[in-house]
Each structure stands twice: as structure tokens, then as C-alpha cells.
Amino acid sequence: MQNRLRELREQNNLTQEDLAVIVGVSRQTIISLEKGKYNPSISLAYNLARAFNLTIEEVFIFNEKGED
Amino acid sequence: MLSKQNTAAFWLTIAILVGLGLWQLIYVSPGYGTGLIGGAVGVSIARFIKQRKIKEMQAKGLNPYDERVYYIAGKASYAAMVSSILLAALVVLIGSTFGPAVMVNPYDLLGYCIAIVVLLYVIFYYHYNRIM
């Protein structure tokens, strides 16, 4: 699943650690999410979207092909 | 994972290991006793370092045990289980077919099996943590 986390984080002048604190995860998780190596749970995706005042669909782009 | 019950259980286990180690060291088998005490001290030091890192993360407001950690732990557990079963099956197959019959101490065998499973888990955990 692709996402716009890095772009949105930079737009909001947040560091990876800032975002991690806001959504209650580790910085490593934010790094993995930004690299597209880890797909978040629904609740984490919701919290991330809410951190930017957006909907989940505006942050995460679901690809029907190639999802594990 | 930093609960008081976990901490108490950990130190109780360490105390039992050190007690058994001292008993072995003095009365039964000095080598085995030294191993038990050394293992207990080593695990205590490793835990101390880990707890310090966790407290640093928590002080910053970060969550050291988030969903990704549980996801990786689950994947590592599954991979360790499957690979240890395959390894055991391979050893049984080859040993039963070609190897001589050997007598083993069941306690030693179980100890080696536990060590292999734990080692595989640690290897897979670090592997998945690196690639994810």
C-alpha cells in the first residue's frame, strides 16, 4: 500500500519522531510506513490520517494488485 | 511489558537460577553451576540495557511496543517454529536412515532444542526488523 505520509509530514514541518509521538508508535514504525515496508492497522491508519486532519483514503492509496 | 508482575517474575527466576547455580557450584557440578550463574548474570545485564532503552523511548513519548513490534514478533515466531520443525524432521530422517543409534541425555536434548528455537527466533526477529 502506498501512502503520502512523508509528503504530509514535511508539509506540516513534523519530524518522524514528532509524528510517532502524536500517533503513539516508535520512530522505526514511521520510517517503515514511509518506505512502504509496513502496512498499518486500521486504527493506526485512522490516527495517522487524523493527525493531518484528513481521511484514510487521502493518506493511504490502496493497490489491488500486489497486496500481501 | 514493563509491569510490576513481569519484573517480579523476572527477578524471581533469576534468584532461582542463581540459587540453583550456587548449589550446583558448591555441591554437585561446578561447571554447570558456573554456567547457570553466568547465564543469569548475562540475561540480567541484557535486560538492564534493554529496559534503559525502553525508558528513554517512553520518556520521549514514543511507544516501544507498538503494533509493528507485535507483527514482527508474530512473523519471527512462525518462522522459528516452521524452521525448527523442518530442521528436526531433517535430522530425524537422515539420522534414522543413515546414522547409528545413539543414546542421549533427554535433559541435554531438550536444552539444545530450546536453545535452537530461541536462537532462530532472535535471528528471524532481527531479520524482519531490518527488512520491514
N, CA and C atoms of all chains as a GROMACS GRO file, in nm:
protein
  600
    1MET      N    1   0.085  -0.120   0.000
    1MET     CA    2   0.000   0.000   0.000
    1MET      C    3   0.089   0.126   0.000
    2GLN      N    4   0.060   0.215  -0.091
    2GLN     CA    5   0.136   0.341  -0.096
    2GLN      C    6   0.074   0.442   0.002
    3ASN      N    7   0.151   0.541   0.038
    3ASN     CA    8   0.094   0.644   0.126
    3ASN      C    9   0.165   0.778   0.104
    4ARG      N   10   0.102   0.883   0.158
    4ARG     CA   11   0.158   1.018   0.142
    4ARG      C   12   0.215   1.070   0.274
    5LEU      N   13   0.255   0.978   0.361
    5LEU     CA   14   0.297   1.019   0.495
    5LEU      C   15   0.416   1.115   0.495
    6ARG      N   16   0.517   1.082   0.416
    6ARG     CA   17   0.637   1.165   0.415
    6ARG      C   18   0.604   1.307   0.367
    7GLU      N   19   0.530   1.311   0.255
    7GLU     CA   20   0.489   1.440   0.198
    7GLU      C   21   0.408   1.522   0.299
    8LEU      N   22   0.311   1.458   0.363
    8LEU     CA   23   0.225   1.529   0.459
    8LEU      C   24   0.304   1.571   0.584
    9ARG      N   25   0.392   1.484   0.627
    9ARG     CA   26   0.474   1.515   0.746
    9ARG      C   27   0.561   1.637   0.718
   10GLU      N   28   0.623   1.639   0.600
   10GLU     CA   29   0.711   1.752   0.566
   10GLU      C   30   0.631   1.881   0.547
   11GLN      N   31   0.512   1.866   0.489
   11GLN     CA   32   0.425   1.984   0.474
   11GLN      C   33   0.390   2.045   0.610
   12ASN      N   34   0.375   1.959   0.709
   12ASN     CA   35   0.337   2.005   0.844
   12ASN      C   36   0.458   2.032   0.935
   13ASN      N   37   0.577   2.030   0.874
   13ASN     CA   38   0.701   2.054   0.949
   13ASN      C   39   0.715   1.965   1.074
   14LEU      N   40   0.686   1.838   1.053
   14LEU     CA   41   0.699   1.742   1.163
   14LEU      C   42   0.818   1.650   1.137
   15THR      N   43   0.887   1.613   1.243
   15THR     CA   44   0.991   1.510   1.228
   15THR      C   45   0.922   1.374   1.242
   16GLN      N   46   0.997   1.271   1.206
   16GLN     CA   47   0.943   1.135   1.222
   16GLN      C   48   0.912   1.108   1.368
   17GLU      N   49   0.996   1.159   1.456
   17GLU     CA   50   0.974   1.137   1.599
   17GLU      C   51   0.849   1.211   1.647
   18ASP      N   52   0.829   1.333   1.596
   18ASP     CA   53   0.708   1.409   1.633
   18ASP      C   54   0.582   1.331   1.597
   19LEU      N   55   0.582   1.282   1.472
   19LEU     CA   56   0.464   1.208   1.425
   19LEU      C   57   0.444   1.079   1.506
   20ALA      N   58   0.557   1.013   1.537
   20ALA     CA   59   0.550   0.889   1.616
   20ALA      C   60   0.487   0.916   1.753
   21VAL      N   61   0.526   1.027   1.815
   21VAL     CA   62   0.470   1.062   1.947
   21VAL      C   63   0.321   1.092   1.934
   22ILE      N   64   0.283   1.164   1.827
   22ILE     CA   65   0.142   1.202   1.810
   22ILE      C   66   0.053   1.078   1.798
   23VAL      N   67   0.098   0.979   1.721
   23VAL     CA   68   0.013   0.861   1.699
   23VAL      C   69   0.047   0.744   1.793
   24GLY      N   70   0.148   0.762   1.878
   24GLY     CA   71   0.177   0.661   1.980
   24GLY      C   72   0.245   0.535   1.928
   25VAL      N   73   0.344   0.554   1.839
   25VAL     CA   74   0.422   0.439   1.791
   25VAL      C   75   0.571   0.474   1.805
   26SER      N   76   0.657   0.384   1.758
   26SER     CA   77   0.800   0.413   1.760
   26SER      C   78   0.839   0.486   1.631
   27ARG      N   79   0.956   0.550   1.634
   27ARG     CA   80   1.004   0.620   1.514
   27ARG      C   81   1.030   0.519   1.402
   28GLN      N   82   1.074   0.399   1.440
   28GLN     CA   83   1.100   0.295   1.340
   28GLN      C   84   0.974   0.260   1.262
   29THR      N   85   0.861   0.263   1.329
   29THR     CA   86   0.735   0.232   1.260
   29THR      C   87   0.702   0.340   1.156
   30ILE      N   88   0.727   0.466   1.191
   30ILE     CA   89   0.703   0.575   1.094
   30ILE      C   90   0.797   0.559   0.974
   31ILE      N   91   0.922   0.523   1.002
   31ILE     CA   92   1.019   0.502   0.893
   31ILE      C   93   0.969   0.390   0.801
   32SER      N   94   0.927   0.278   0.860
   32SER     CA   95   0.878   0.165   0.780
   32SER      C   96   0.754   0.202   0.699
   33LEU      N   97   0.665   0.279   0.761
   33LEU     CA   98   0.543   0.321   0.690
   33LEU      C   99   0.578   0.411   0.572
   34GLU      N  100   0.668   0.505   0.594
   34GLU     CA  101   0.705   0.598   0.487
   34GLU      C  102   0.772   0.525   0.371
   35LYS      N  103   0.848   0.421   0.404
   35LYS     CA  104   0.914   0.344   0.299
   35LYS      C  105   0.819   0.244   0.233
   36GLY      N  106   0.698   0.232   0.287
   36GLY     CA  107   0.600   0.138   0.231
   36GLY      C  108   0.632  -0.006   0.265
   37LYS      N  109   0.714  -0.029   0.369
   37LYS     CA  110   0.752  -0.166   0.405
   37LYS      C  111   0.656  -0.227   0.505
   38TYR      N  112   0.572  -0.145   0.565
   38TYR     CA  113   0.478  -0.196   0.665
   38TYR      C  114   0.341  -0.133   0.642
   39ASN      N  115   0.239  -0.217   0.641
   39ASN     CA  116   0.102  -0.168   0.627
   39ASN      C  117   0.038  -0.154   0.765
   40PRO      N  118  -0.014  -0.036   0.798
   40PRO     CA  119  -0.066  -0.015   0.934
   40PRO      C  120  -0.200  -0.082   0.956
   41SER      N  121  -0.236  -0.099   1.083
   41SER     CA  122  -0.369  -0.147   1.117
   41SER      C  123  -0.468  -0.034   1.088
   42ILE      N  124  -0.595  -0.068   1.091
   42ILE     CA  125  -0.700   0.033   1.066
   42ILE      C  126  -0.688   0.146   1.169
   43SER      N  127  -0.667   0.109   1.296
   43SER     CA  128  -0.665   0.212   1.400
   43SER      C  129  -0.544   0.305   1.384
   44LEU      N  130  -0.429   0.248   1.346
   44LEU     CA  131  -0.311   0.334   1.325
   44LEU      C  132  -0.330   0.422   1.202
   45ALA      N  133  -0.387   0.364   1.095
   45ALA     CA  134  -0.414   0.443   0.974
   45ALA      C  135  -0.509   0.558   1.007
   46TYR      N  136  -0.610   0.529   1.087
   46TYR     CA  137  -0.706   0.633   1.128
   46TYR      C  138  -0.636   0.743   1.208
   47ASN      N  139  -0.554   0.702   1.304
   47ASN     CA  140  -0.482   0.800   1.386
   47ASN      C  141  -0.386   0.886   1.302
   48LEU      N  142  -0.320   0.822   1.205
   48LEU     CA  143  -0.229   0.897   1.117
   48LEU      C  144  -0.307   0.998   1.033
   49ALA      N  145  -0.418   0.953   0.977
   49ALA     CA  146  -0.500   1.043   0.895
   49ALA      C  147  -0.552   1.158   0.980
   50ARG      N  148  -0.594   1.126   1.102
   50ARG     CA  149  -0.648   1.229   1.191
   50ARG      C  150  -0.540   1.329   1.233
   51ALA      N  151  -0.416   1.282   1.242
   51ALA     CA  152  -0.306   1.372   1.277
   51ALA      C  153  -0.289   1.483   1.173
   52PHE      N  154  -0.328   1.453   1.049
   52PHE     CA  155  -0.318   1.554   0.942
   52PHE      C  156  -0.455   1.614   0.905
   53ASN      N  157  -0.558   1.584   0.984
   53ASN     CA  158  -0.696   1.629   0.956
   53ASN      C  159  -0.742   1.585   0.818
   54LEU      N  160  -0.710   1.462   0.783
   54LEU     CA  161  -0.751   1.407   0.654
   54LEU      C  162  -0.823   1.274   0.676
   55THR      N  163  -0.877   1.219   0.568
   55THR     CA  164  -0.938   1.086   0.578
   55THR      C  165  -0.832   0.981   0.544
   56ILE      N  166  -0.862   0.857   0.578
   56ILE     CA  167  -0.766   0.749   0.549
   56ILE      C  168  -0.738   0.742   0.399
   57GLU      N  169  -0.843   0.757   0.319
   57GLU     CA  170  -0.826   0.747   0.173
   57GLU      C  171  -0.735   0.857   0.118
   58GLU      N  172  -0.730   0.970   0.188
   58GLU     CA  173  -0.645   1.080   0.140
   58GLU      C  174  -0.497   1.057   0.176
   59VAL      N  175  -0.474   0.968   0.270
   59VAL     CA  176  -0.336   0.943   0.313
   59VAL      C  177  -0.281   0.813   0.252
   60PHE      N  178  -0.366   0.711   0.250
   60PHE     CA  179  -0.322   0.580   0.200
   60PHE      C  180  -0.387   0.548   0.067
   61ILE      N  181  -0.304   0.495  -0.024
   61ILE     CA  182  -0.354   0.459  -0.158
   61ILE      C  183  -0.349   0.308  -0.171
   62PHE      N  184  -0.466   0.249  -0.181
   62PHE     CA  185  -0.474   0.103  -0.185
   62PHE      C  186  -0.451   0.053  -0.328
   63ASN      N  187  -0.355  -0.040  -0.342
   63ASN     CA  188  -0.333  -0.106  -0.472
   63ASN      C  189  -0.396  -0.244  -0.466
   64GLU      N  190  -0.485  -0.272  -0.560
   64GLU     CA  191  -0.548  -0.405  -0.556
   64GLU      C  192  -0.450  -0.514  -0.590
   65LYS      N  193  -0.353  -0.483  -0.676
   65LYS     CA  194  -0.252  -0.583  -0.714
   65LYS      C  195  -0.133  -0.571  -0.620
   66GLY      N  196  -0.077  -0.685  -0.587
   66GLY     CA  197   0.050  -0.686  -0.511
   66GLY      C  198   0.034  -0.662  -0.363
   67GLU      N  199  -0.088  -0.674  -0.308
   67GLU     CA  200  -0.105  -0.661  -0.163
   67GLU      C  201  -0.083  -0.795  -0.098
   68ASP      N  202  -0.011  -0.795   0.019
   68ASP     CA  203   0.007  -0.924   0.089
   68ASP      C  204  -0.098  -0.940   0.196
   69MET      N  205   0.459  -0.462   2.910
   69MET     CA  206   0.576  -0.547   2.925
   69MET      C  207   0.669  -0.499   3.035
   70LEU      N  208   0.641  -0.379   3.088
   70LEU     CA  209   0.723  -0.330   3.198
   70LEU      C  210   0.646  -0.338   3.329
   71SER      N  211   0.547  -0.429   3.336
   71SER     CA  212   0.462  -0.434   3.453
   71SER      C  213   0.540  -0.484   3.574
   72LYS      N  214   0.484  -0.452   3.692
   72LYS     CA  215   0.550  -0.494   3.816
   72LYS      C  216   0.552  -0.646   3.828
   73GLN      N  217   0.443  -0.712   3.777
   73GLN     CA  218   0.437  -0.859   3.784
   73GLN      C  219   0.548  -0.920   3.699
   74ASN      N  220   0.570  -0.864   3.580
   74ASN     CA  221   0.676  -0.916   3.493
   74ASN      C  222   0.812  -0.898   3.558
   75THR      N  223   0.833  -0.781   3.616
   75THR     CA  224   0.961  -0.754   3.680
   75THR      C  225   0.984  -0.850   3.797
   76ALA      N  226   0.878  -0.870   3.878
   76ALA     CA  227   0.889  -0.961   3.992
   76ALA      C  228   0.917  -1.103   3.944
   77ALA      N  229   0.845  -1.147   3.840
   77ALA     CA  230   0.866  -1.282   3.787
   77ALA      C  231   1.007  -1.297   3.733
   78PHE      N  232   1.057  -1.193   3.669
   78PHE     CA  233   1.193  -1.199   3.614
   78PHE      C  234   1.296  -1.216   3.726
   79TRP      N  235   1.285  -1.131   3.830
   79TRP     CA  236   1.385  -1.138   3.937
   79TRP      C  237   1.373  -1.265   4.018
   80LEU      N  238   1.250  -1.318   4.030
   80LEU     CA  239   1.231  -1.446   4.098
   80LEU      C  240   1.302  -1.557   4.020
   81THR      N  241   1.287  -1.555   3.887
   81THR     CA  242   1.352  -1.655   3.802
   81THR      C  243   1.504  -1.645   3.814
   82ILE      N  244   1.554  -1.521   3.813
   82ILE     CA  245   1.699  -1.501   3.827
   82ILE      C  246   1.747  -1.553   3.962
   83ALA      N  247   1.670  -1.523   4.068
   83ALA     CA  248   1.709  -1.568   4.203
   83ALA      C  249   1.711  -1.721   4.209
   84ILE      N  250   1.612  -1.786   4.147
   84ILE     CA  251   1.608  -1.933   4.146
   84ILE      C  252   1.730  -1.988   4.070
   85LEU      N  253   1.758  -1.926   3.954
   85LEU     CA  254   1.874  -1.972   3.874
   85LEU      C  255   2.005  -1.956   3.950
   86VAL      N  256   2.021  -1.842   4.016
   86VAL     CA  257   2.144  -1.818   4.092
   86VAL      C  258   2.152  -1.915   4.210
   87GLY      N  259   2.039  -1.938   4.277
   87GLY     CA  260   2.035  -2.032   4.390
   87GLY      C  261   2.074  -2.173   4.346
   88LEU      N  262   2.011  -2.216   4.235
   88LEU     CA  263   2.044  -2.349   4.181
   88LEU      C  264   2.190  -2.356   4.138
   89GLY      N  265   2.235  -2.245   4.078
   89GLY     CA  266   2.375  -2.238   4.033
   89GLY      C  267   2.471  -2.251   4.149
   90LEU      N  268   2.442  -2.179   4.258
   90LEU     CA  269   2.529  -2.185   4.376
   90LEU      C  270   2.531  -2.326   4.436
   91TRP      N  271   2.413  -2.387   4.441
   91TRP     CA  272   2.403  -2.523   4.494
   91TRP      C  273   2.485  -2.620   4.407
   92GLN      N  274   2.470  -2.608   4.276
   92GLN     CA  275   2.547  -2.693   4.185
   92GLN      C  276   2.697  -2.666   4.199
   93LEU      N  277   2.730  -2.538   4.208
   93LEU     CA  278   2.870  -2.497   4.215
   93LEU      C  279   2.939  -2.555   4.338
   94ILE      N  280   2.868  -2.552   4.450
   94ILE     CA  281   2.928  -2.595   4.577
   94ILE      C  282   2.923  -2.748   4.594
   95TYR      N  283   2.808  -2.808   4.562
   95TYR     CA  284   2.789  -2.949   4.600
   95TYR      C  285   2.791  -3.050   4.484
   96VAL      N  286   2.753  -3.010   4.364
   96VAL     CA  287   2.733  -3.111   4.260
   96VAL      C  288   2.830  -3.096   4.142
   97SER      N  289   2.804  -2.994   4.060
   97SER     CA  290   2.883  -2.981   3.936
   97SER      C  291   2.926  -2.835   3.920
   98PRO      N  292   3.053  -2.804   3.951
   98PRO     CA  293   3.098  -2.664   3.943
   98PRO      C  294   3.079  -2.602   3.803
   99GLY      N  295   3.102  -2.682   3.700
   99GLY     CA  296   3.089  -2.630   3.563
   99GLY      C  297   2.946  -2.589   3.532
  100TYR      N  298   2.852  -2.676   3.566
  100TYR     CA  299   2.710  -2.648   3.540
  100TYR      C  300   2.664  -2.529   3.624
  101GLY      N  301   2.710  -2.526   3.751
  101GLY     CA  302   2.674  -2.415   3.840
  101GLY      C  303   2.725  -2.282   3.787
  102THR      N  304   2.849  -2.281   3.739
  102THR     CA  305   2.906  -2.158   3.683
  102THR      C  306   2.825  -2.113   3.562
  103GLY      N  307   2.785  -2.211   3.479
  103GLY     CA  308   2.705  -2.180   3.360
  103GLY      C  309   2.573  -2.117   3.396
  104LEU      N  310   2.508  -2.173   3.498
  104LEU     CA  311   2.376  -2.119   3.540
  104LEU      C  312   2.391  -1.976   3.592
  105ILE      N  313   2.490  -1.955   3.676
  105ILE     CA  314   2.510  -1.820   3.733
  105ILE      C  315   2.550  -1.722   3.622
  106GLY      N  316   2.640  -1.767   3.535
  106GLY     CA  317   2.683  -1.681   3.424
  106GLY      C  318   2.566  -1.643   3.333
  107GLY      N  319   2.481  -1.741   3.304
  107GLY     CA  320   2.363  -1.716   3.220
  107GLY      C  321   2.270  -1.616   3.287
  108ALA      N  322   2.248  -1.635   3.418
  108ALA     CA  323   2.157  -1.545   3.492
  108ALA      C  324   2.212  -1.402   3.493
  109VAL      N  325   2.342  -1.389   3.514
  109VAL     CA  326   2.404  -1.255   3.515
  109VAL      C  327   2.396  -1.192   3.376
  110GLY      N  328   2.425  -1.273   3.273
  110GLY     CA  329   2.420  -1.223   3.135
  110GLY      C  330   2.281  -1.173   3.097
  111VAL      N  331   2.181  -1.252   3.132
  111VAL     CA  332   2.043  -1.213   3.100
  111VAL      C  333   2.005  -1.086   3.177
  112SER      N  334   2.049  -1.076   3.301
  112SER     CA  335   2.018  -0.957   3.382
  112SER      C  336   2.078  -0.832   3.319
  113ILE      N  337   2.203  -0.843   3.272
  113ILE     CA  338   2.269  -0.728   3.210
  113ILE      C  339   2.196  -0.689   3.081
  114ALA      N  340   2.163  -0.791   3.000
  114ALA     CA  341   2.093  -0.764   2.873
  114ALA      C  342   1.959  -0.697   2.899
  115ARG      N  343   1.889  -0.744   3.002
  115ARG     CA  344   1.759  -0.685   3.036
  115ARG      C  345   1.775  -0.542   3.085
  116PHE      N  346   1.878  -0.518   3.163
  116PHE     CA  347   1.903  -0.383   3.214
  116PHE      C  348   1.924  -0.284   3.098
  117ILE      N  349   2.005  -0.326   3.000
  117ILE     CA  350   2.032  -0.240   2.884
  117ILE      C  351   1.903  -0.215   2.806
  118LYS      N  352   1.826  -0.324   2.785
  118LYS     CA  353   1.700  -0.312   2.709
  118LYS      C  354   1.601  -0.220   2.781
  119GLN      N  355   1.590  -0.238   2.914
  119GLN     CA  356   1.496  -0.155   2.990
  119GLN      C  357   1.534  -0.008   2.986
  120ARG      N  358   1.665   0.019   2.985
  120ARG     CA  359   1.711   0.157   2.980
  120ARG      C  360   1.670   0.222   2.848
  121LYS      N  361   1.685   0.145   2.738
  121LYS     CA  362   1.644   0.196   2.606
  121LYS      C  363   1.494   0.220   2.603
  122ILE      N  364   1.419   0.127   2.660
  122ILE     CA  365   1.272   0.139   2.661
  122ILE      C  366   1.230   0.263   2.740
  123LYS      N  367   1.294   0.284   2.854
  123LYS     CA  368   1.259   0.401   2.937
  123LYS      C  369   1.293   0.531   2.865
  124GLU      N  370   1.404   0.531   2.791
  124GLU     CA  371   1.440   0.650   2.712
  124GLU      C  372   1.334   0.680   2.608
  125MET      N  373   1.287   0.574   2.540
  125MET     CA  374   1.183   0.592   2.438
  125MET      C  375   1.054   0.642   2.501
  126GLN      N  376   1.018   0.581   2.613
  126GLN     CA  377   0.893   0.621   2.680
  126GLN      C  378   0.901   0.764   2.732
  127ALA      N  379   1.021   0.805   2.776
  127ALA     CA  380   1.038   0.943   2.824
  127ALA      C  381   1.014   1.044   2.711
  128LYS      N  382   1.044   1.002   2.588
  128LYS     CA  383   1.022   1.090   2.472
  128LYS      C  384   0.876   1.084   2.425
  129GLY      N  385   0.796   0.997   2.484
  129GLY     CA  386   0.657   0.983   2.443
  129GLY      C  387   0.637   0.880   2.334
  130LEU      N  388   0.743   0.804   2.302
  130LEU     CA  389   0.733   0.701   2.198
  130LEU      C  390   0.685   0.570   2.258
  131ASN      N  391   0.629   0.485   2.174
  131ASN     CA  392   0.578   0.357   2.221
  131ASN      C  393   0.672   0.245   2.174
  132PRO      N  394   0.752   0.187   2.263
  132PRO     CA  395   0.846   0.083   2.218
  132PRO      C  396   0.778  -0.049   2.182
  133TYR      N  397   0.655  -0.067   2.226
  133TYR     CA  398   0.582  -0.191   2.196
  133TYR      C  399   0.459  -0.161   2.112
  134ASP      N  400   0.481  -0.104   1.995
  134ASP     CA  401   0.366  -0.071   1.909
  134ASP      C  402   0.329  -0.193   1.824
  135GLU      N  403   0.231  -0.172   1.735
  135GLU     CA  404   0.177  -0.285   1.659
  135GLU      C  405   0.280  -0.350   1.567
  136ARG      N  406   0.376  -0.271   1.517
  136ARG     CA  407   0.479  -0.328   1.428
  136ARG      C  408   0.565  -0.430   1.503
  137VAL      N  409   0.597  -0.400   1.628
  137VAL     CA  410   0.679  -0.492   1.708
  137VAL      C  411   0.607  -0.627   1.724
  138TYR      N  412   0.475  -0.619   1.753
  138TYR     CA  413   0.397  -0.743   1.769
  138TYR      C  414   0.386  -0.818   1.636
  139TYR      N  415   0.374  -0.743   1.527
  139TYR     CA  416   0.366  -0.804   1.394
  139TYR      C  417   0.496  -0.880   1.362
  140ILE      N  418   0.608  -0.813   1.389
  140ILE     CA  419   0.739  -0.876   1.362
  140ILE      C  420   0.759  -0.996   1.453
  141ALA      N  421   0.721  -0.981   1.581
  141ALA     CA  422   0.736  -1.093   1.676
  141ALA      C  423   0.654  -1.214   1.630
  142GLY      N  424   0.533  -1.188   1.578
  142GLY     CA  425   0.448  -1.296   1.528
  142GLY      C  426   0.512  -1.366   1.408
  143LYS      N  427   0.564  -1.286   1.316
  143LYS     CA  428   0.628  -1.344   1.197
  143LYS      C  429   0.752  -1.424   1.236
  144ALA      N  430   0.830  -1.369   1.330
  144ALA     CA  431   0.952  -1.437   1.374
  144ALA      C  432   0.918  -1.568   1.446
  145SER      N  433   0.812  -1.567   1.527
  145SER     CA  434   0.769  -1.689   1.598
  145SER      C  435   0.731  -1.797   1.499
  146TYR      N  436   0.651  -1.759   1.399
  146TYR     CA  437   0.607  -1.856   1.299
  146TYR      C  438   0.726  -1.912   1.222
  147ALA      N  439   0.816  -1.823   1.180
  147ALA     CA  440   0.933  -1.867   1.103
  147ALA      C  441   1.022  -1.958   1.188
  148ALA      N  442   1.039  -1.925   1.316
  148ALA     CA  443   1.121  -2.007   1.405
  148ALA      C  444   1.058  -2.145   1.424
  149MET      N  445   0.925  -2.147   1.440
  149MET     CA  446   0.855  -2.275   1.460
  149MET      C  447   0.869  -2.363   1.336
  150VAL      N  448   0.840  -2.307   1.219
  150VAL     CA  449   0.844  -2.384   1.095
  150VAL      C  450   0.987  -2.434   1.068
  151SER      N  451   1.085  -2.346   1.083
  151SER     CA  452   1.222  -2.387   1.050
  151SER      C  453   1.274  -2.489   1.150
  152SER      N  454   1.235  -2.476   1.278
  152SER     CA  455   1.283  -2.576   1.376
  152SER      C  456   1.217  -2.712   1.352
  153ILE      N  457   1.090  -2.712   1.311
  153ILE     CA  458   1.023  -2.839   1.280
  153ILE      C  459   1.089  -2.904   1.158
  154LEU      N  460   1.115  -2.823   1.055
  154LEU     CA  461   1.180  -2.876   0.934
  154LEU      C  462   1.319  -2.930   0.966
  155LEU      N  463   1.392  -2.856   1.048
  155LEU     CA  464   1.527  -2.898   1.088
  155LEU      C  465   1.522  -3.030   1.165
  156ALA      N  466   1.427  -3.038   1.260
  156ALA     CA  467   1.412  -3.161   1.340
  156ALA      C  468   1.374  -3.278   1.249
  157ALA      N  469   1.281  -3.254   1.155
  157ALA     CA  470   1.237  -3.360   1.064
  157ALA      C  471   1.354  -3.409   0.978
  158LEU      N  472   1.436  -3.314   0.934
  158LEU     CA  473   1.552  -3.349   0.851
  158LEU      C  474   1.651  -3.435   0.931
  159VAL      N  475   1.677  -3.393   1.054
  159VAL     CA  476   1.770  -3.468   1.140
  159VAL      C  477   1.716  -3.608   1.167
  160VAL      N  478   1.586  -3.618   1.196
  160VAL     CA  479   1.524  -3.749   1.222
  160VAL      C  480   1.534  -3.838   1.099
  161LEU      N  481   1.502  -3.781   0.983
  161LEU     CA  482   1.504  -3.859   0.858
  161LEU      C  483   1.645  -3.909   0.826
  162ILE      N  484   1.740  -3.818   0.827
  162ILE     CA  485   1.877  -3.856   0.793
  162ILE      C  486   1.936  -3.947   0.900
  163GLY      N  487   1.914  -3.910   1.026
  163GLY     CA  488   1.968  -3.991   1.136
  163GLY      C  489   1.910  -4.131   1.139
  164SER      N  490   1.779  -4.144   1.118
  164SER     CA  491   1.714  -4.275   1.121
  164SER      C  492   1.758  -4.360   1.003
  165THR      N  493   1.785  -4.295   0.890
  165THR     CA  494   1.820  -4.370   0.769
  165THR      C  495   1.967  -4.411   0.767
  166PHE      N  496   2.053  -4.315   0.796
  166PHE     CA  497   2.197  -4.341   0.778
  166PHE      C  498   2.277  -4.347   0.909
  167GLY      N  499   2.228  -4.282   1.011
  167GLY     CA  500   2.310  -4.267   1.132
  167GLY      C  501   2.301  -4.387   1.224
  168PRO      N  502   2.400  -4.402   1.312
  168PRO     CA  503   2.393  -4.508   1.413
  168PRO      C  504   2.297  -4.468   1.526
  169ALA      N  505   2.245  -4.568   1.597
  169ALA     CA  506   2.159  -4.537   1.712
  169ALA      C  507   2.245  -4.477   1.822
  170VAL      N  508   2.201  -4.365   1.878
  170VAL     CA  509   2.281  -4.300   1.983
  170VAL      C  510   2.197  -4.283   2.109
  171MET      N  511   2.262  -4.292   2.222
  171MET     CA  512   2.196  -4.267   2.350
  171MET      C  513   2.218  -4.120   2.385
  172VAL      N  514   2.111  -4.051   2.420
  172VAL     CA  515   2.126  -3.910   2.457
  172VAL      C  516   2.062  -3.885   2.593
  173ASN      N  517   2.116  -3.786   2.661
  173ASN     CA  518   2.055  -3.741   2.786
  173ASN      C  519   1.935  -3.654   2.749
  174PRO      N  520   1.813  -3.694   2.787
  174PRO     CA  521   1.694  -3.617   2.743
  174PRO      C  522   1.695  -3.472   2.789
  175TYR      N  523   1.756  -3.446   2.905
  175TYR     CA  524   1.759  -3.307   2.955
  175TYR      C  525   1.850  -3.221   2.868
  176ASP      N  526   1.962  -3.280   2.830
  176ASP     CA  527   2.052  -3.207   2.739
  176ASP      C  528   1.983  -3.182   2.605
  177LEU      N  529   1.916  -3.286   2.556
  177LEU     CA  530   1.850  -3.274   2.425
  177LEU      C  531   1.744  -3.164   2.428
  178LEU      N  532   1.662  -3.165   2.534
  178LEU     CA  533   1.558  -3.061   2.545
  178LEU      C  534   1.621  -2.922   2.556
  179GLY      N  535   1.730  -2.914   2.630
  179GLY     CA  536   1.801  -2.786   2.644
  179GLY      C  537   1.851  -2.736   2.510
  180TYR      N  538   1.909  -2.825   2.430
  180TYR     CA  539   1.957  -2.786   2.297
  180TYR      C  540   1.840  -2.742   2.208
  181CYS      N  541   1.729  -2.817   2.217
  181CYS     CA  542   1.611  -2.783   2.134
  181CYS      C  543   1.561  -2.642   2.169
  182ILE      N  544   1.551  -2.614   2.299
  182ILE     CA  545   1.505  -2.481   2.342
  182ILE      C  546   1.601  -2.373   2.292
  183ALA      N  547   1.731  -2.400   2.307
  183ALA     CA  548   1.832  -2.302   2.264
  183ALA      C  549   1.821  -2.275   2.114
  184ILE      N  550   1.800  -2.381   2.035
  184ILE     CA  551   1.790  -2.364   1.889
  184ILE      C  552   1.667  -2.283   1.853
  185VAL      N  553   1.552  -2.314   1.916
  185VAL     CA  554   1.428  -2.240   1.884
  185VAL      C  555   1.444  -2.093   1.921
  186VAL      N  556   1.500  -2.066   2.039
  186VAL     CA  557   1.519  -1.926   2.082
  186VAL      C  558   1.616  -1.853   1.988
  187LEU      N  559   1.724  -1.922   1.952
  187LEU     CA  560   1.823  -1.861   1.861
  187LEU      C  561   1.758  -1.829   1.726
  188LEU      N  562   1.680  -1.923   1.674
  188LEU     CA  563   1.612  -1.900   1.546
  188LEU      C  564   1.516  -1.782   1.557
  189TYR      N  565   1.444  -1.774   1.668
  189TYR     CA  566   1.350  -1.663   1.688
  189TYR      C  567   1.425  -1.529   1.685
  190VAL      N  568   1.536  -1.523   1.758
  190VAL     CA  569   1.614  -1.398   1.764
  190VAL      C  570   1.665  -1.361   1.625
  191ILE      N  571   1.716  -1.461   1.552
  191ILE     CA  572   1.768  -1.435   1.417
  191ILE      C  573   1.656  -1.383   1.327
  192PHE      N  574   1.540  -1.450   1.329
  192PHE     CA  575   1.429  -1.407   1.243
  192PHE      C  576   1.375  -1.271   1.286
  193TYR      N  577   1.374  -1.246   1.416
  193TYR     CA  578   1.324  -1.116   1.463
  193TYR      C  579   1.412  -1.003   1.407
  194TYR      N  580   1.543  -1.020   1.420
  194TYR     CA  581   1.633  -0.915   1.370
  194TYR      C  582   1.624  -0.905   1.217
  195HIS      N  583   1.606  -1.018   1.151
  195HIS     CA  584   1.592  -1.016   1.006
  195HIS      C  585   1.468  -0.936   0.964
  196TYR      N  586   1.354  -0.970   1.021
  196TYR     CA  587   1.230  -0.899   0.983
  196TYR      C  588   1.234  -0.752   1.026
  197ASN      N  589   1.296  -0.728   1.141
  197ASN     CA  590   1.307  -0.589   1.187
  197ASN      C  591   1.391  -0.505   1.090
  198ARG      N  592   1.489  -0.568   1.028
  198ARG     CA  593   1.578  -0.498   0.936
  198ARG      C  594   1.510  -0.474   0.801
  199ILE      N  595   1.435  -0.573   0.753
  199ILE     CA  596   1.377  -0.558   0.619
  199ILE      C  597   1.243  -0.486   0.620
  200MET      N  598   1.180  -0.472   0.736
  200MET     CA  599   1.047  -0.409   0.738
  200MET      C  600   1.054  -0.264   0.787
   0.00000   0.00000   0.00000
